[in-house]
Structures are given as C-alpha cells and as structure tokens.
Amino acid sequence: MCFRPADVKAQANICPACGAENLEYAAICDSCGAELDGPSGDTADGAPLGIPTPPGAPAAPKAPSAPKASLG
C-alpha cells in the first residue's frame, strides 16, 4: 500500500558517473559504486519537489494568570 500522494511521482536517481538508474534515495550507485547526489528533483531542504515541508511546531501556550482578588 502506498501513502504517497497520487500527483507525486517517484524520481529516478541517475548516476553521474555511469548513467545507471538507482533507487530514489540510494547513496551509492549499484552499478559502479560512485557516490550519488540524490534524486534529481530534490530541493535545498532535502524534500522532493511537490511534497510540501511541514510547518514548525506552534508556540507553547502562556501560563494562566492568577485570579484577581475581589475587594468587596
């Protein structure tokens, strides 16, 4: 079962040394052993194109204030 969104296609990781097609996130070429850069559609943050990066965590809530004493 694949949980990848339907509009995102897996991208081949082509070896720059020999041109062989490798698994999407392989670090070393299966054919020649050369180091691979990663899939061709990667962005600077490492996420493949078409997949949005998740937003950061929300800020922690502030501590509740103490009830004010009523004079009366």
N, CA, C and O atoms as CSV, one atom per row, in Angstrom:
chain,resi,resn,atom,element,x,y,z
A,1,MET,N,N,0.849,-1.169,0.000
A,1,MET,CA,C,0.000,0.000,0.000
A,1,MET,C,C,0.896,1.233,0.000
A,1,MET,O,O,1.851,1.304,0.774
A,2,CYS,N,N,0.603,2.189,-0.846
A,2,CYS,CA,C,1.423,3.386,-0.976
A,2,CYS,C,C,0.660,4.588,-0.432
A,2,CYS,O,O,-0.489,4.819,-0.809
A,3,PHE,N,N,1.286,5.344,0.441
A,3,PHE,CA,C,0.654,6.520,1.015
A,3,PHE,C,C,1.134,7.800,0.357
A,3,PHE,O,O,0.831,8.893,0.835
A,4,ARG,N,N,1.863,7.681,-0.709
A,4,ARG,CA,C,2.347,8.846,-1.435
A,4,ARG,C,C,1.180,9.481,-2.189
A,4,ARG,O,O,0.368,8.763,-2.773
A,5,PRO,N,N,1.080,10.816,-2.188
A,5,PRO,CA,C,0.000,11.462,-2.949
A,5,PRO,C,C,0.066,11.063,-4.420
A,5,PRO,O,O,1.151,10.865,-4.966
A,6,ALA,N,N,-1.084,10.946,-5.051
A,6,ALA,CA,C,-1.163,10.464,-6.426
A,6,ALA,C,C,-0.440,11.374,-7.407
A,6,ALA,O,O,0.039,10.892,-8.434
A,7,ASP,N,N,-0.341,12.677,-7.132
A,7,ASP,CA,C,0.267,13.599,-8.084
A,7,ASP,C,C,1.795,13.653,-7.984
A,7,ASP,O,O,2.431,14.327,-8.793
A,8,VAL,N,N,2.391,12.969,-7.022
A,8,VAL,CA,C,3.841,12.967,-6.882
A,8,VAL,C,C,4.383,11.658,-7.431
A,8,VAL,O,O,3.990,10.578,-6.992
A,9,LYS,N,N,5.284,11.763,-8.390
A,9,LYS,CA,C,5.866,10.571,-9.000
A,9,LYS,C,C,7.266,10.346,-8.441
A,9,LYS,O,O,8.016,11.298,-8.224
A,10,ALA,N,N,7.609,9.097,-8.213
A,10,ALA,CA,C,8.959,8.765,-7.762
A,10,ALA,C,C,9.950,9.150,-8.853
A,10,ALA,O,O,9.686,8.964,-10.040
A,11,GLN,N,N,11.076,9.681,-8.445
A,11,GLN,CA,C,12.069,10.117,-9.417
A,11,GLN,C,C,13.278,9.208,-9.341
A,11,GLN,O,O,13.704,8.806,-8.258
A,12,ALA,N,N,13.815,8.896,-10.485
A,12,ALA,CA,C,14.990,8.032,-10.541
A,12,ALA,C,C,16.215,8.803,-10.084
A,12,ALA,O,O,16.299,10.018,-10.262
A,13,ASN,N,N,17.144,8.106,-9.507
A,13,ASN,CA,C,18.407,8.675,-9.078
A,13,ASN,C,C,19.451,8.193,-10.079
A,13,ASN,O,O,19.933,7.064,-9.981
A,14,ILE,N,N,19.796,9.033,-11.030
A,14,ILE,CA,C,20.712,8.669,-12.112
A,14,ILE,C,C,22.153,8.918,-11.670
A,14,ILE,O,O,22.481,9.990,-11.162
A,15,CYS,N,N,23.003,7.919,-11.867
A,15,CYS,CA,C,24.413,8.023,-11.511
A,15,CYS,C,C,25.118,8.998,-12.456
A,15,CYS,O,O,25.009,8.853,-13.674
A,16,PRO,N,N,25.844,9.993,-11.918
A,16,PRO,CA,C,26.553,10.926,-12.793
A,16,PRO,C,C,27.774,10.294,-13.469
A,16,PRO,O,O,28.248,10.800,-14.486
A,17,ALA,N,N,28.280,9.195,-12.912
A,17,ALA,CA,C,29.476,8.557,-13.473
A,17,ALA,C,C,29.150,7.601,-14.619
A,17,ALA,O,O,29.787,7.649,-15.671
A,18,CYS,N,N,28.142,6.720,-14.410
A,18,CYS,CA,C,27.875,5.703,-15.435
A,18,CYS,C,C,26.476,5.811,-16.062
A,18,CYS,O,O,26.193,5.139,-17.054
A,19,GLY,N,N,25.607,6.646,-15.494
A,19,GLY,CA,C,24.283,6.840,-16.069
A,19,GLY,C,C,23.258,5.792,-15.663
A,19,GLY,O,O,22.142,5.790,-16.182
A,20,ALA,N,N,23.617,4.899,-14.741
A,20,ALA,CA,C,22.685,3.848,-14.316
A,20,ALA,C,C,21.574,4.433,-13.450
A,20,ALA,O,O,21.786,5.396,-12.713
A,21,GLU,N,N,20.397,3.841,-13.551
A,21,GLU,CA,C,19.260,4.265,-12.738
A,21,GLU,C,C,19.297,3.499,-11.417
A,21,GLU,O,O,19.410,2.273,-11.408
A,22,ASN,N,N,19.202,4.227,-10.300
A,22,ASN,CA,C,19.267,3.644,-8.970
A,22,ASN,C,C,17.979,3.931,-8.208
A,22,ASN,O,O,17.119,4.676,-8.679
A,23,LEU,N,N,17.855,3.336,-7.035
A,23,LEU,CA,C,16.703,3.607,-6.184
A,23,LEU,C,C,16.660,5.093,-5.849
A,23,LEU,O,O,17.680,5.781,-5.881
A,24,GLU,N,N,15.465,5.575,-5.529
A,24,GLU,CA,C,15.242,7.004,-5.356
A,24,GLU,C,C,16.200,7.664,-4.359
A,24,GLU,O,O,16.718,8.747,-4.629
A,25,TYR,N,N,16.437,7.030,-3.222
A,25,TYR,CA,C,17.286,7.655,-2.216
A,25,TYR,C,C,18.576,6.875,-1.959
A,25,TYR,O,O,19.097,6.887,-0.843
A,26,ALA,N,N,19.091,6.201,-2.984
A,26,ALA,CA,C,20.351,5.472,-2.857
A,26,ALA,C,C,21.497,6.467,-2.699
A,26,ALA,O,O,21.477,7.540,-3.302
A,27,ALA,N,N,22.488,6.116,-1.895
A,27,ALA,CA,C,23.646,6.980,-1.686
A,27,ALA,C,C,24.808,6.570,-2.580
A,27,ALA,O,O,25.668,7.390,-2.901
A,28,ILE,N,N,24.836,5.287,-2.988
A,28,ILE,CA,C,25.922,4.754,-3.811
A,28,ILE,C,C,25.319,4.017,-5.002
A,28,ILE,O,O,24.335,3.294,-4.850
A,29,CYS,N,N,25.900,4.196,-6.177
A,29,CYS,CA,C,25.416,3.548,-7.396
A,29,CYS,C,C,25.567,2.036,-7.295
A,29,CYS,O,O,26.622,1.533,-6.910
A,30,ASP,N,N,24.504,1.318,-7.645
A,30,ASP,CA,C,24.538,-0.146,-7.630
A,30,ASP,C,C,25.456,-0.705,-8.709
A,30,ASP,O,O,25.989,-1.803,-8.552
A,31,SER,N,N,25.650,0.031,-9.805
A,31,SER,CA,C,26.459,-0.471,-10.921
A,31,SER,C,C,27.950,-0.219,-10.746
A,31,SER,O,O,28.758,-1.139,-10.880
A,32,CYS,N,N,28.322,1.040,-10.442
A,32,CYS,CA,C,29.751,1.368,-10.425
A,32,CYS,C,C,30.284,1.758,-9.052
A,32,CYS,O,O,31.498,1.873,-8.884
A,33,GLY,N,N,29.411,1.968,-8.061
A,33,GLY,CA,C,29.857,2.312,-6.713
A,33,GLY,C,C,30.129,3.788,-6.493
A,33,GLY,O,O,30.597,4.178,-5.423
A,34,ALA,N,N,29.841,4.621,-7.496
A,34,ALA,CA,C,30.073,6.056,-7.339
A,34,ALA,C,C,29.079,6.655,-6.348
A,34,ALA,O,O,27.969,6.146,-6.190
A,35,GLU,N,N,29.481,7.738,-5.681
A,35,GLU,CA,C,28.597,8.421,-4.737
A,35,GLU,C,C,27.531,9.177,-5.522
A,35,GLU,O,O,27.831,9.838,-6.516
A,36,LEU,N,N,26.277,9.074,-5.065
A,36,LEU,CA,C,25.161,9.730,-5.728
A,36,LEU,C,C,24.760,10.986,-4.977
A,36,LEU,O,O,24.919,11.078,-3.760
A,37,ASP,N,N,24.233,11.959,-5.726
A,37,ASP,CA,C,23.811,13.229,-5.136
A,37,ASP,C,C,22.413,13.161,-4.549
A,37,ASP,O,O,22.082,13.978,-3.689
A,38,GLY,N,N,21.590,12.235,-4.969
A,38,GLY,CA,C,20.192,12.166,-4.552
A,38,GLY,C,C,19.313,12.323,-5.771
A,38,GLY,O,O,19.824,12.552,-6.867
A,39,PRO,N,N,17.983,12.204,-5.612
A,39,PRO,CA,C,17.092,12.325,-6.748
A,39,PRO,C,C,17.207,13.694,-7.399
A,39,PRO,O,O,17.508,14.680,-6.726
A,40,SER,N,N,16.975,13.758,-8.676
A,40,SER,CA,C,17.149,14.998,-9.418
A,40,SER,C,C,16.167,16.080,-9.032
A,40,SER,O,O,16.415,17.245,-9.344
A,41,GLY,N,N,15.068,15.766,-8.375
A,41,GLY,CA,C,14.068,16.767,-8.027
A,41,GLY,C,C,14.180,17.295,-6.620
A,41,GLY,O,O,13.256,17.958,-6.149
A,42,ASP,N,N,15.275,17.032,-5.922
A,42,ASP,CA,C,15.396,17.498,-4.541
A,42,ASP,C,C,15.497,19.010,-4.469
A,42,ASP,O,O,15.983,19.668,-5.390
A,43,THR,N,N,15.022,19.547,-3.344
A,43,THR,CA,C,15.149,20.964,-3.064
A,43,THR,C,C,16.273,21.145,-2.066
A,43,THR,O,O,16.870,20.163,-1.623
A,44,ALA,N,N,16.573,22.386,-1.702
A,44,ALA,CA,C,17.662,22.677,-0.778
A,44,ALA,C,C,17.444,22.061,0.603
A,44,ALA,O,O,18.412,21.708,1.277
A,45,ASP,N,N,16.182,21.926,1.035
A,45,ASP,CA,C,15.930,21.377,2.370
A,45,ASP,C,C,15.852,19.856,2.366
A,45,ASP,O,O,15.603,19.258,3.413
A,46,GLY,N,N,16.060,19.212,1.214
A,46,GLY,CA,C,16.083,17.761,1.160
A,46,GLY,C,C,14.751,17.124,0.808
A,46,GLY,O,O,14.704,15.920,0.555
A,47,ALA,N,N,13.674,17.883,0.784
A,47,ALA,CA,C,12.361,17.331,0.447
A,47,ALA,C,C,12.209,17.291,-1.071
A,47,ALA,O,O,12.567,18.263,-1.737
A,48,PRO,N,N,11.695,16.216,-1.636
A,48,PRO,CA,C,11.472,16.170,-3.076
A,48,PRO,C,C,10.475,17.227,-3.507
A,48,PRO,O,O,9.598,17.621,-2.738
A,49,LEU,N,N,10.615,17.681,-4.735
A,49,LEU,CA,C,9.681,18.662,-5.283
A,49,LEU,C,C,8.267,18.105,-5.255
A,49,LEU,O,O,8.070,16.909,-5.472
A,50,GLY,N,N,7.293,18.943,-4.994
A,50,GLY,CA,C,5.898,18.527,-4.998
A,50,GLY,C,C,5.398,18.079,-3.640
A,50,GLY,O,O,4.195,17.907,-3.449
A,51,ILE,N,N,6.310,17.886,-2.689
A,51,ILE,CA,C,5.897,17.500,-1.349
A,51,ILE,C,C,6.199,18.675,-0.429
A,51,ILE,O,O,7.367,19.001,-0.217
A,52,PRO,N,N,5.174,19.315,0.118
A,52,PRO,CA,C,5.424,20.476,0.973
A,52,PRO,C,C,6.074,20.051,2.289
A,52,PRO,O,O,5.801,18.972,2.815
A,53,THR,N,N,6.927,20.912,2.800
A,53,THR,CA,C,7.538,20.632,4.096
A,53,THR,C,C,6.543,21.003,5.183
A,53,THR,O,O,5.812,21.982,5.031
A,54,PRO,N,N,6.493,20.254,6.268
A,54,PRO,CA,C,5.524,20.550,7.321
A,54,PRO,C,C,5.873,21.851,8.034
A,54,PRO,O,O,7.046,22.210,8.126
A,55,PRO,N,N,4.871,22.556,8.535
A,55,PRO,CA,C,5.152,23.792,9.259
A,55,PRO,C,C,5.801,23.470,10.603
A,55,PRO,O,O,5.740,22.335,11.076
A,56,GLY,N,N,6.412,24.464,11.203
A,56,GLY,CA,C,7.039,24.276,12.506
A,56,GLY,C,C,5.987,24.064,13.584
A,56,GLY,O,O,4.796,24.270,13.352
A,57,ALA,N,N,6.426,23.662,14.733
A,57,ALA,CA,C,5.509,23.430,15.846
A,57,ALA,C,C,4.949,24.762,16.346
A,57,ALA,O,O,5.643,25.778,16.303
A,58,PRO,N,N,3.704,24.766,16.820
A,58,PRO,CA,C,3.141,26.014,17.353
A,58,PRO,C,C,3.839,26.389,18.652
A,58,PRO,O,O,4.433,25.542,19.319
A,59,ALA,N,N,3.761,27.659,18.999
A,59,ALA,CA,C,4.372,28.139,20.232
A,59,ALA,C,C,3.630,27.556,21.433
A,59,ALA,O,O,2.434,27.269,21.363
A,60,ALA,N,N,4.347,27.390,22.511
A,60,ALA,CA,C,3.729,26.869,23.732
A,60,ALA,C,C,2.754,27.901,24.288
A,60,ALA,O,O,3.008,29.102,24.194
A,61,PRO,N,N,1.644,27.449,24.865
A,61,PRO,CA,C,0.687,28.411,25.427
A,61,PRO,C,C,1.278,29.094,26.651
A,61,PRO,O,O,2.130,28.538,27.344
A,62,LYS,N,N,0.807,30.313,26.904
A,62,LYS,CA,C,1.272,31.063,28.067
A,62,LYS,C,C,0.640,30.491,29.318
A,62,LYS,O,O,-0.447,29.916,29.271
A,63,ALA,N,N,1.326,30.652,30.434
A,63,ALA,CA,C,0.808,30.180,31.701
A,63,ALA,C,C,-0.429,30.994,32.078
A,63,ALA,O,O,-0.472,32.196,31.818
A,64,PRO,N,N,-1.421,30.367,32.677
A,64,PRO,CA,C,-2.606,31.118,33.066
A,64,PRO,C,C,-2.263,32.107,34.181
A,64,PRO,O,O,-1.387,31.859,35.010
A,65,SER,N,N,-2.969,33.220,34.176
A,65,SER,CA,C,-2.721,34.216,35.224
A,65,SER,C,C,-3.533,33.867,36.462
A,65,SER,O,O,-4.560,33.193,36.379
A,66,ALA,N,N,-3.066,34.328,37.592
A,66,ALA,CA,C,-3.767,34.072,38.849
A,66,ALA,C,C,-5.023,34.944,38.904
A,66,ALA,O,O,-5.021,36.074,38.416
A,67,PRO,N,N,-6.087,34.420,39.495
A,67,PRO,CA,C,-7.306,35.245,39.605
A,67,PRO,C,C,-7.051,36.456,40.482
A,67,PRO,O,O,-6.304,36.397,41.459
A,68,LYS,N,N,-7.688,37.553,40.109
A,68,LYS,CA,C,-7.532,38.794,40.872
A,68,LYS,C,C,-8.454,38.724,42.086
A,68,LYS,O,O,-9.601,38.284,42.003
A,69,ALA,N,N,-7.918,39.168,43.197
A,69,ALA,CA,C,-8.722,39.188,44.425
A,69,ALA,C,C,-9.752,40.310,44.333
A,69,ALA,O,O,-9.442,41.432,43.932
A,70,SER,N,N,-10.949,39.987,44.703
A,70,SER,CA,C,-12.001,40.999,44.689
A,70,SER,C,C,-12.090,41.664,46.059
A,70,SER,O,O,-12.138,40.994,47.091
A,71,LEU,N,N,-12.111,42.934,46.047
A,71,LEU,CA,C,-12.224,43.704,47.291
A,71,LEU,C,C,-13.694,44.078,47.462
A,71,LEU,O,O,-14.230,44.889,46.708
A,72,GLY,N,N,-14.294,43.518,48.394
A,72,GLY,CA,C,-15.677,43.922,48.465
A,72,GLY,C,C,-16.482,43.342,49.478
A,72,GLY,O,O,-17.668,43.655,49.579
